[in-house]
Amino acid sequence: MKTIVIVGGSKGIGNGVLVQQLENYKVINISRTAPDITHPNLIHFSVDVLRDALPEFESIDALVYCPGSINLKPILGLSLDDFRKDFEINVMGAVKVIQHYLPALKKGEKPSIVLFSTVAAKLGMPFHSSIAASKAAVEGLVKSLGAELAPLIRINGIAPTITETSLSESILRNDRMKENMIERHPLKNYLKPAEVARMAGYLISEDAASISGQIFAMDYGLVSFKL
């Protein structure tokens, strides 16, 4: 059975990936808290990826880095530390994990990596400057590493619109706000974690063998259409 390492698989999109891949992979979850699930194929390591040493593995077939942040403030309400914190979790954490597990990935079977961006890296949105700047750096990382690691390791990114997770609770905190968010999207919906997880599952599968260095917008038409 192949091995997938999911960083941040206890909640949100990462948990969606974890649940969907339990029958296909030996799943190793690395996060500060344990997922609310047990399974013979699941191993959990309680680790803060920014501060703690990462566990060692001999070989890995897929790596999915899920930690992120939503820090929505006007530019004058953001401190330099806000920018640093968003960059740390979204970019430096991903770099640390990739550097650490690259030798194990090179021993894997048709290995691949998935990172996460946001639609705000492409579509200018008020109050998104910190997270958009960090996620734009993630997209640059995907492009650069896609070239550098070819042909052995594929790497792709997913750029979701608002997704119903604990991170977005304040944005989707009541029915009126949910309806407003639905109406903002041309296809009249917003994302659930399982939808994004299915895209991640596709990108690490052999069905996506021809795809690397790409950013996939999952936006219900928000970036592409103006109606």
C-alpha positions in Angstrom: 0.0 0.0 0.0 1.3 3.5 -0.9 2.0 6.1 1.8 0.6 9.6 2.0 1.7 12.2 4.4 -0.9 14.9 5.2 0.1 17.9 7.1 -2.9 19.4 8.8 -5.3 16.5 8.3 -7.2 16.8 11.5 -9.6 19.6 10.4 -11.1 21.2 7.3 -9.9 20.3 3.8 -7.0 18.3 5.2 -9.4 16.1 7.1 -11.4 15.7 3.9 -8.3 14.4 2.2 -7.5 12.1 5.1 -11.0 10.5 5.2 -11.1 10.0 1.5 -7.7 8.4 1.2 -7.9 5.9 4.1 -8.8 3.0 1.8 -6.2 3.9 -0.8 -3.2 4.7 1.3 -1.4 4.3 4.5 -2.2 7.7 5.8 0.3 9.6 8.1 -1.3 12.7 9.6 1.0 15.4 11.1 -0.8 18.1 13.0 -1.0 19.6 16.5 -4.3 17.8 17.2 -5.4 14.3 16.5 -8.2 13.7 14.0 -11.6 12.6 15.3 -11.3 9.2 13.6 -9.5 5.9 14.0 -8.6 3.5 11.2 -6.1 0.7 10.7 -4.4 2.7 7.9 -4.1 5.9 9.9 -1.1 7.0 12.0 -1.0 10.4 13.7 1.9 12.5 14.9 1.2 15.4 17.2 3.6 18.0 15.8 3.7 21.7 15.3 5.3 21.9 11.9 6.7 25.4 12.4 8.5 24.6 15.7 8.9 20.9 16.2 11.2 18.3 14.5 9.3 16.3 11.9 9.1 12.5 12.0 11.3 10.5 9.7 10.0 8.1 7.0 11.8 5.8 4.6 9.6 6.5 1.6 6.5 8.6 0.8 4.4 8.4 -2.3 2.4 11.6 -1.8 2.6 14.8 0.4 -0.3 17.2 1.0 0.4 20.3 2.9 -2.9 21.8 4.2 -2.3 24.4 7.0 -3.5 27.9 6.1 -4.9 31.1 7.6 -7.7 33.6 7.0 -6.6 37.0 8.4 -8.9 39.6 6.8 -8.1 43.1 7.8 -7.5 46.5 6.1 -3.9 47.1 5.3 -3.6 49.7 8.1 -5.0 47.1 10.5 -2.3 44.6 9.7 1.0 44.6 11.5 4.2 43.3 10.0 3.9 40.4 12.4 0.5 39.5 10.8 2.3 39.3 7.4 5.1 37.2 8.9 2.7 34.8 10.6 0.7 34.2 7.4 3.9 33.7 5.5 5.3 31.3 8.1 2.3 29.0 8.1 1.5 29.1 4.4 5.0 29.3 2.8 7.8 28.5 5.3 5.9 25.6 6.7 5.5 24.1 3.3 9.1 24.7 2.4 10.2 23.0 5.7 8.1 20.0 5.1 9.1 19.6 1.4 12.8 20.0 2.2 12.5 17.4 5.0 10.6 14.8 3.0 12.2 15.2 -0.4 14.6 12.3 0.1 11.6 10.1 1.1 9.6 11.3 -1.8 12.4 10.4 -4.2 12.1 6.8 -3.0 8.4 6.8 -3.5 6.3 5.3 -6.4 5.4 8.1 -8.9 5.5 10.7 -6.0 3.6 13.9 -6.0 2.9 17.0 -3.8 -0.2 19.1 -3.4 -0.2 22.6 -1.9 -3.0 25.1 -1.3 -3.4 28.7 -2.6 -6.6 30.8 -2.7 -8.7 32.6 -5.3 -7.6 35.8 -3.7 -4.1 35.3 -5.2 -5.7 35.9 -8.7 -8.8 38.1 -7.9 -8.2 41.3 -6.0 -10.3 41.3 -2.8 -10.3 44.0 -0.1 -8.8 43.0 3.2 -7.0 40.0 1.7 -3.5 41.5 1.3 -1.7 39.4 3.9 -3.1 36.0 2.9 -3.1 36.8 -0.9 0.6 37.7 -0.7 1.4 34.5 1.1 -0.6 32.3 -1.2 0.9 34.0 -4.3 4.2 32.9 -2.9 2.8 29.3 -2.7 1.9 29.5 -6.4 5.4 30.6 -7.2 6.8 27.7 -5.2 4.6 25.3 -7.1 5.7 26.6 -10.5 9.4 26.7 -9.6 9.5 23.3 -7.9 7.4 21.7 -10.7 10.3 22.5 -13.0 13.1 21.7 -10.6 11.7 18.3 -9.5 10.6 17.0 -12.9 10.4 14.3 -14.1 10.6 12.4 -10.8 8.2 14.4 -8.6 5.0 16.2 -9.6 3.7 19.2 -7.6 0.4 21.1 -8.1 -1.7 23.6 -6.2 -5.4 24.1 -5.5 -6.8 27.6 -5.2 -10.2 27.3 -3.5 -12.8 29.9 -3.0 -14.4 30.2 0.5 -14.7 26.7 1.9 -16.9 25.7 4.8 -14.3 24.9 7.5 -13.5 26.1 11.0 -11.2 28.8 9.5 -14.2 30.4 7.7 -16.7 30.2 10.6 -16.7 34.0 11.1 -17.4 34.6 7.4 -20.2 32.0 7.2 -21.6 32.4 10.7 -25.3 32.7 9.9 -27.8 31.9 7.1 -27.8 35.4 5.7 -24.0 35.5 5.3 -24.1 32.1 3.7 -26.8 33.2 1.2 -24.8 36.3 0.4 -21.7 34.2 -0.3 -23.7 31.9 -2.5 -25.0 34.9 -4.5 -21.5 36.2 -5.0 -20.5 33.1 -7.0 -21.8 32.8 -10.6 -22.4 29.1 -10.1 -24.4 29.9 -6.9 -22.5 27.9 -4.3 -19.3 27.8 -2.2 -17.1 24.9 -1.4 -17.3 22.0 1.1 -14.1 20.3 2.2 -15.0 17.0 0.5 -15.1 18.7 -2.9 -11.6 20.2 -2.5 -10.3 16.9 -1.1 -11.5 15.0 -4.3 -9.4 17.4 -6.4 -6.4 16.7 -4.2 -7.0 13.0 -4.5 -7.1 13.3 -8.3 -3.9 15.3 -8.4 -1.9 12.7 -6.4 -3.3 9.8 -8.5 -1.9 8.3 -11.6 -4.8 9.8 -13.5 -2.9 13.1 -13.2 0.4 11.8 -14.4 0.7 14.5 -17.1 0.0 17.4 -14.7 2.6 19.3 -12.8 3.3 22.9 -11.9 -0.4 23.9 -12.2 -2.7 25.9 -10.0 -6.3 24.7 -10.1 -9.0 27.3 -9.3 -12.0 25.8 -7.6 -14.1 29.0 -7.5 -17.7 28.3 -8.6 -16.9 30.8 -11.4 -15.8 33.7 -9.1 -12.5 34.4 -10.9 -13.5 33.5 -14.5 -16.9 35.0 -14.9 -18.5 38.4 -14.5 -22.3 38.1 -14.8 
